[in-house]
Amino acid sequence: MAKITYIEFGGKEHIIDVANGMTVMEGARDNGVRGIEADCGGACACSTCHVYVDEAWVSRLPKKDAMEEDMLDFAYQPDAARSRLTCQIKVSDALDGLRVYMPEKQI
């Protein structure tokens, strides 16, 4: 299990224990975190679970695959280094302490 901090655009923080094997998106969705819409349910077919990963975590996450890179082109104000789709980040103990920031809006 990993403790993940989700930070809404306005600054409100949600610190949530997310079970290993789930995705960061599922952790937000299942706990009512505002700002992650997850319209496609985790199929990497939209960009409505877009977040900005805390700079300290960027190099600690698995690399983006080509499909995620393509979907991020549709995200609101993507950042080449920090933007990720939370449906593509699997939770493990190694993610304990991860911090993600929601954009102003999802597209």
N, C-alpha and C positions, 0 to 999 in steps of 0.2 A: 504494500500500500504506500502511496505517496501523498504527501500534503502539498496541494497545489493552490497557489494564490491567483485568483482571477480578479483583475482590476477593471472596473467599468470605466467608460470614457470620462465620467465625472469624478472619478477617484475612489468610489466605494469599492472596498475590498471584500472578497469572499474567499475564505480559507477553507478548503474542502479536502477531506480524505477521499482519494479515488483509488479503487481497487486495481491491483495489477491485472493487466490484460484488457482493461477498458481503454478507451481513448480519452484524451483531454477534452474532446467535444462531448462525449457521453457524460463525463463528470460534471460539466457545466449544465448540459441539458437536464440531467436527472436531478439536479439540485436547484433548478430555477434561476440560474445566473442570467441576468439580462445582458444582451449584447451579442450572444451567440445564438443564431437562429437555427442553424443546422437543417435547412430546408430539404436537402437530399438524404438526410438520415445517415450520413457518413460514407456515401459512395464516391466521394471526391468528384462530384458532378456539378458542384456549384462553388461559390466562394463565401457562403454565409456563416462560416465558422472561422473566419479570418481573425487572427490576432497578431500582435507584435510581441515577440518573445523578448524578455529581459536580456539586455546585452550580455550579462554574465552567463547566460544559458545557450546562446546561439551556437557555440562550437561544441557544446555537450550533447546536442540532439543529433539524431541520425540525419543524414543529408536528405534534401528534398529530391523526390524522383521526378521524372519528366512530366507525369500527369499532374502532380501538385504544382510544379512550376507553371504549367499551362493554365491551370485554374486560377492561380494567383494573378494572372493578367487581368482577370475580371473583378478582382477585389477593389474595395475603396481605398485609394491612396496606399498601394503596396510599397513596402520598403524592401529593397533587394536583399538586404542582410537579415532583417528581423521578422519579416512577414512569414507566417506559417498558417496552414489549415489544420485546425485542431483535430479534425477527423483522421489525420494521418500521423498523429503522434500517439503511440501506444504507451500506456503507463506501466512503469516498473519501479522498483525501489530506487533505481538510479535517478528518477525524476523528483525525488523528495526535495521540496523547496522551490520547485519551478514557479516562476512568476510570468504571467501573460497579461497583456494589456489589450482591451477591446478597442477597435477603431471607433470613430465618431458614429459611424453607421455601417451596416452591411448592405451590399448591393444585391 
